[in-house]
Amino acid sequence: MLFPAWFSLTFWFVLRLVIGVGDHMLHFSSQTWIGAMTAPEKRGRNMAIYGLFFSLGFAVGPQLVNLTHIGTAVPFFVSGVMVLVAWMLVWSIRNAFIADGDEVRKLSFFASIKRFSDVMRIAWVAMIPPFLYGVLETGLNATFPIVGLRGGMSTFMITTIISAFSVGTILFQVPIGIFSDRTGRGKVLPALILAGSAVFLMLAFVSLHWLFIGFFFVLGILLGSLYSLGLSYMTDLTPTALLPAGNILVGMCFSMGSILGPTVTGALIGHFGATSFYYAISFLLAAGALGLFFHRNKTI
């Protein structure tokens, strides 16, 4: 609610930094809780439901901008009230630890570093999907509008195309999560990512703008579940005592992808043209699919 108090870039930067810290703590704790409490045979489904609400939030959030016609501060106040309501509901939750013993509750710098290194040694391959999703999400929201405008698309067409991705994600995230419970994350993830890579490569040769809507809907089906599937895969591979560290690393990989996505793709567009966006994402997805395929855990 402090955003409307002072329209200053520096002030907003600080507020965004604080929100980022709180947002990461929120995801870390909720993801750890879901992963620790869920039975392995239902893990993909429950993580997919979590990812579904995550996607719904991303879909609904930007629409609050439409409230600016009432007042510039209205979207911020509405968001603040929603956060306060969630904060009050959280107090009804019973506090709990995911495991007993000093191994989890011990706090020290070197103990934390050891837990992080253990997770990377055991489940580094599960960090690939969240990283790719971070690149993809920020690439679509930050870079694709530039690509679309350079290609002669209207702003309405661009927003419709991006929304088609969200619709595909929302409709198919839970079914894909259930399918991964039955088939195994190690098999489902590389297949979905490789198929998404092929679709991105085809987009470089599409000229009719309305076709992008269908292609992005398919991309939402194939790639919209990367974050929740990556979380489930990490939980499959990681011992319960290491889940907090694992969830922190998943969030860090997603954040790194979010930072690199618009930076790298934007630079490529500036040097090689708009279609380089599709080639770059396609290549990155293919590399991630190969990494998952050749290092997947055969028992998952």
Contacts in CASP RR format, 6 or more apart in sequence:
PFRMAT RR
TARGET T0000
AUTHOR 0000-0000-0000
METHOD contacts of the structure
MODEL  1
MLFPAWFSLTFWFVLRLVIGVGDHMLHFSSQTWIGAMTAPEKRGRNMAIY
GLFFSLGFAVGPQLVNLTHIGTAVPFFVSGVMVLVAWMLVWSIRNAFIAD
GDEVRKLSFFASIKRFSDVMRIAWVAMIPPFLYGVLETGLNATFPIVGLR
GGMSTFMITTIISAFSVGTILFQVPIGIFSDRTGRGKVLPALILAGSAVF
LMLAFVSLHWLFIGFFFVLGILLGSLYSLGLSYMTDLTPTALLPAGNILV
GMCFSMGSILGPTVTGALIGHFGATSFYYAISFLLAAGALGLFFHRNKTI
1 76 0 8 1.000
1 77 0 8 1.000
1 80 0 8 1.000
2 15 0 8 1.000
3 12 0 8 1.000
3 15 0 8 1.000
3 73 0 8 1.000
3 76 0 8 1.000
4 72 0 8 1.000
4 73 0 8 1.000
4 76 0 8 1.000
4 77 0 8 1.000
5 11 0 8 1.000
24 251 0 8 1.000
24 255 0 8 1.000
27 247 0 8 1.000
27 251 0 8 1.000
28 244 0 8 1.000
28 247 0 8 1.000
28 248 0 8 1.000
28 251 0 8 1.000
30 50 0 8 1.000
31 47 0 8 1.000
31 50 0 8 1.000
31 231 0 8 1.000
31 247 0 8 1.000
31 250 0 8 1.000
32 98 0 8 1.000
32 243 0 8 1.000
32 244 0 8 1.000
32 247 0 8 1.000
33 96 0 8 1.000
33 98 0 8 1.000
34 46 0 8 1.000
34 47 0 8 1.000
34 50 0 8 1.000
35 43 0 8 1.000
35 46 0 8 1.000
35 47 0 8 1.000
35 231 0 8 1.000
35 235 0 8 1.000
35 243 0 8 1.000
36 98 0 8 1.000
36 99 0 8 1.000
36 240 0 8 1.000
36 243 0 8 1.000
38 44 0 8 1.000
38 46 0 8 1.000
38 47 0 8 1.000
38 235 0 8 1.000
40 236 0 8 1.000
41 181 0 8 1.000
42 181 0 8 1.000
43 181 0 8 1.000
43 232 0 8 1.000
43 235 0 8 1.000
43 236 0 8 1.000
44 177 0 8 1.000
44 178 0 8 1.000
44 180 0 8 1.000
44 181 0 8 1.000
44 185 0 8 1.000
44 228 0 8 1.000
44 229 0 8 1.000
44 232 0 8 1.000
45 174 0 8 1.000
45 177 0 8 1.000
45 178 0 8 1.000
45 181 0 8 1.000
47 177 0 8 1.000
47 228 0 8 1.000
47 229 0 8 1.000
47 231 0 8 1.000
47 232 0 8 1.000
47 235 0 8 1.000
48 173 0 8 1.000
48 174 0 8 1.000
48 176 0 8 1.000
48 177 0 8 1.000
48 178 0 8 1.000
48 225 0 8 1.000
48 228 0 8 1.000
48 229 0 8 1.000
48 232 0 8 1.000
49 174 0 8 1.000
50 228 0 8 1.000
50 231 0 8 1.000
51 173 0 8 1.000
51 225 0 8 1.000
51 227 0 8 1.000
51 228 0 8 1.000
52 170 0 8 1.000
52 173 0 8 1.000
52 174 0 8 1.000
52 228 0 8 1.000
54 227 0 8 1.000
54 228 0 8 1.000
55 166 0 8 1.000
55 169 0 8 1.000
55 170 0 8 1.000
55 173 0 8 1.000
55 224 0 8 1.000
56 170 0 8 1.000
58 137 0 8 1.000
58 166 0 8 1.000
59 163 0 8 1.000
59 166 0 8 1.000
59 170 0 8 1.000
61 79 0 8 1.000
64 75 0 8 1.000
64 78 0 8 1.000
64 79 0 8 1.000
65 75 0 8 1.000
67 74 0 8 1.000
67 75 0 8 1.000
67 78 0 8 1.000
68 74 0 8 1.000
68 75 0 8 1.000
97 104 0 8 1.000
97 105 0 8 1.000
98 104 0 8 1.000
98 240 0 8 1.000
98 241 0 8 1.000
98 243 0 8 1.000
98 244 0 8 1.000
99 240 0 8 1.000
99 241 0 8 1.000
103 241 0 8 1.000
104 241 0 8 1.000
104 244 0 8 1.000
112 245 0 8 1.000
115 242 0 8 1.000
115 244 0 8 1.000
115 245 0 8 1.000
116 245 0 8 1.000
116 246 0 8 1.000
116 248 0 8 1.000
116 249 0 8 1.000
118 242 0 8 1.000
118 245 0 8 1.000
119 234 0 8 1.000
119 238 0 8 1.000
119 242 0 8 1.000
119 245 0 8 1.000
119 246 0 8 1.000
119 249 0 8 1.000
120 127 0 8 1.000
120 249 0 8 1.000
122 237 0 8 1.000
122 238 0 8 1.000
122 239 0 8 1.000
122 242 0 8 1.000
123 233 0 8 1.000
123 234 0 8 1.000
123 237 0 8 1.000
123 238 0 8 1.000
123 246 0 8 1.000
125 233 0 8 1.000
125 237 0 8 1.000
125 291 0 8 1.000
125 292 0 8 1.000
125 295 0 8 1.000
125 296 0 8 1.000
125 297 0 8 1.000
126 185 0 8 1.000
126 230 0 8 1.000
126 233 0 8 1.000
126 234 0 8 1.000
126 236 0 8 1.000
126 237 0 8 1.000
126 238 0 8 1.000
126 250 0 8 1.000
127 234 0 8 1.000
127 249 0 8 1.000
127 250 0 8 1.000
127 253 0 8 1.000
128 253 0 8 1.000
128 288 0 8 1.000
128 291 0 8 1.000
128 292 0 8 1.000
129 189 0 8 1.000
129 193 0 8 1.000
129 226 0 8 1.000
129 227 0 8 1.000
129 229 0 8 1.000
129 230 0 8 1.000
129 233 0 8 1.000
129 292 0 8 1.000
130 226 0 8 1.000
130 227 0 8 1.000
130 230 0 8 1.000
130 231 0 8 1.000
130 250 0 8 1.000
130 251 0 8 1.000
130 253 0 8 1.000
130 254 0 8 1.000
131 253 0 8 1.000
131 254 0 8 1.000
131 256 0 8 1.000
131 257 0 8 1.000
132 193 0 8 1.000
132 223 0 8 1.000
132 226 0 8 1.000
132 257 0 8 1.000
132 284 0 8 1.000
132 285 0 8 1.000
132 288 0 8 1.000
133 223 0 8 1.000
133 224 0 8 1.000
133 226 0 8 1.000
133 227 0 8 1.000
133 254 0 8 1.000
134 227 0 8 1.000
134 254 0 8 1.000
134 255 0 8 1.000
134 257 0 8 1.000
134 258 0 8 1.000
134 261 0 8 1.000
135 257 0 8 1.000
135 258 0 8 1.000
135 260 0 8 1.000
135 261 0 8 1.000
135 264 0 8 1.000
135 281 0 8 1.000
135 284 0 8 1.000
136 223 0 8 1.000
136 224 0 8 1.000
136 226 0 8 1.000
136 281 0 8 1.000
137 258 0 8 1.000
138 257 0 8 1.000
138 258 0 8 1.000
138 259 0 8 1.000
138 261 0 8 1.000
138 262 0 8 1.000
139 261 0 8 1.000
139 262 0 8 1.000
139 265 0 8 1.000
139 277 0 8 1.000
139 281 0 8 1.000
140 162 0 8 1.000
140 165 0 8 1.000
141 162 0 8 1.000
142 261 0 8 1.000
142 262 0 8 1.000
143 261 0 8 1.000
143 262 0 8 1.000
143 265 0 8 1.000
143 266 0 8 1.000
143 269 0 8 1.000
143 277 0 8 1.000
144 158 0 8 1.000
144 161 0 8 1.000
144 162 0 8 1.000
144 277 0 8 1.000
145 155 0 8 1.000
145 158 0 8 1.000
145 162 0 8 1.000
146 266 0 8 1.000
146 269 0 8 1.000
146 274 0 8 1.000
147 269 0 8 1.000
147 274 0 8 1.000
147 277 0 8 1.000
148 157 0 8 1.000
148 158 0 8 1.000
148 274 0 8 1.000
149 155 0 8 1.000
149 158 0 8 1.000
150 269 0 8 1.000
150 273 0 8 1.000
150 274 0 8 1.000
151 274 0 8 1.000
152 209 0 8 1.000
153 161 0 8 1.000
153 209 0 8 1.000
153 212 0 8 1.000
157 209 0 8 1.000
157 210 0 8 1.000
157 212 0 8 1.000
160 213 0 8 1.000
161 212 0 8 1.000
161 213 0 8 1.000
161 216 0 8 1.000
162 216 0 8 1.000
164 212 0 8 1.000
164 213 0 8 1.000
164 214 0 8 1.000
164 216 0 8 1.000
164 217 0 8 1.000
164 220 0 8 1.000
165 216 0 8 1.000
165 217 0 8 1.000
165 219 0 8 1.000
165 220 0 8 1.000
165 224 0 8 1.000
166 220 0 8 1.000
167 217 0 8 1.000
167 220 0 8 1.000
168 217 0 8 1.000
168 218 0 8 1.000
168 220 0 8 1.000
168 221 0 8 1.000
168 224 0 8 1.000
169 220 0 8 1.000
169 221 0 8 1.000
169 224 0 8 1.000
169 225 0 8 1.000
171 221 0 8 1.000
172 220 0 8 1.000
172 221 0 8 1.000
172 225 0 8 1.000
173 224 0 8 1.000
173 225 0 8 1.000
173 228 0 8 1.000
176 188 0 8 1.000
176 192 0 8 1.000
176 221 0 8 1.000
176 225 0 8 1.000
176 229 0 8 1.000
177 225 0 8 1.000
177 228 0 8 1.000
177 229 0 8 1.000
177 232 0 8 1.000
179 188 0 8 1.000
180 188 0 8 1.000
180 189 0 8 1.000
180 229 0 8 1.000
180 232 0 8 1.000
184 300 0 8 1.000
185 229 0 8 1.000
185 230 0 8 1.000
185 232 0 8 1.000
185 233 0 8 1.000
185 236 0 8 1.000
185 300 0 8 1.000
186 233 0 8 1.000
186 292 0 8 1.000
186 296 0 8 1.000
186 297 0 8 1.000
186 300 0 8 1.000
187 296 0 8 1.000
188 229 0 8 1.000
189 226 0 8 1.000
189 229 0 8 1.000
189 230 0 8 1.000
189 233 0 8 1.000
189 289 0 8 1.000
189 292 0 8 1.000
189 296 0 8 1.000
190 288 0 8 1.000
190 289 0 8 1.000
190 290 0 8 1.000
190 291 0 8 1.000
190 292 0 8 1.000
190 293 0 8 1.000
190 296 0 8 1.000
191 289 0 8 1.000
192 222 0 8 1.000
192 223 0 8 1.000
192 225 0 8 1.000
192 226 0 8 1.000
192 229 0 8 1.000
193 222 0 8 1.000
193 223 0 8 1.000
193 226 0 8 1.000
193 285 0 8 1.000
193 286 0 8 1.000
193 288 0 8 1.000
193 289 0 8 1.000
193 292 0 8 1.000
194 285 0 8 1.000
194 286 0 8 1.000
194 289 0 8 1.000
194 293 0 8 1.000
195 222 0 8 1.000
196 218 0 8 1.000
196 219 0 8 1.000
196 222 0 8 1.000
196 223 0 8 1.000
196 282 0 8 1.000
196 285 0 8 1.000
197 281 0 8 1.000
197 282 0 8 1.000
197 283 0 8 1.000
197 285 0 8 1.000
197 286 0 8 1.000
197 289 0 8 1.000
198 282 0 8 1.000
199 215 0 8 1.000
199 218 0 8 1.000
199 219 0 8 1.000
199 222 0 8 1.000
200 219 0 8 1.000
200 278 0 8 1.000
200 281 0 8 1.000
200 282 0 8 1.000
200 285 0 8 1.000
201 278 0 8 1.000
201 279 0 8 1.000
201 282 0 8 1.000
202 215 0 8 1.000
203 212 0 8 1.000
203 215 0 8 1.000
203 278 0 8 1.000
204 275 0 8 1.000
204 278 0 8 1.000
204 279 0 8 1.000
204 282 0 8 1.000
206 212 0 8 1.000
206 215 0 8 1.000
223 285 0 8 1.000
227 254 0 8 1.000
230 250 0 8 1.000
231 247 0 8 1.000
231 250 0 8 1.000
233 300 0 8 1.000
234 246 0 8 1.000
234 247 0 8 1.000
234 249 0 8 1.000
234 250 0 8 1.000
235 243 0 8 1.000
236 297 0 8 1.000
236 300 0 8 1.000
237 297 0 8 1.000
237 300 0 8 1.000
238 246 0 8 1.000
264 280 0 8 1.000
265 276 0 8 1.000
265 277 0 8 1.000
265 280 0 8 1.000
265 281 0 8 1.000
266 277 0 8 1.000
268 276 0 8 1.000
268 277 0 8 1.000
268 280 0 8 1.000
269 276 0 8 1.000
269 277 0 8 1.000
END
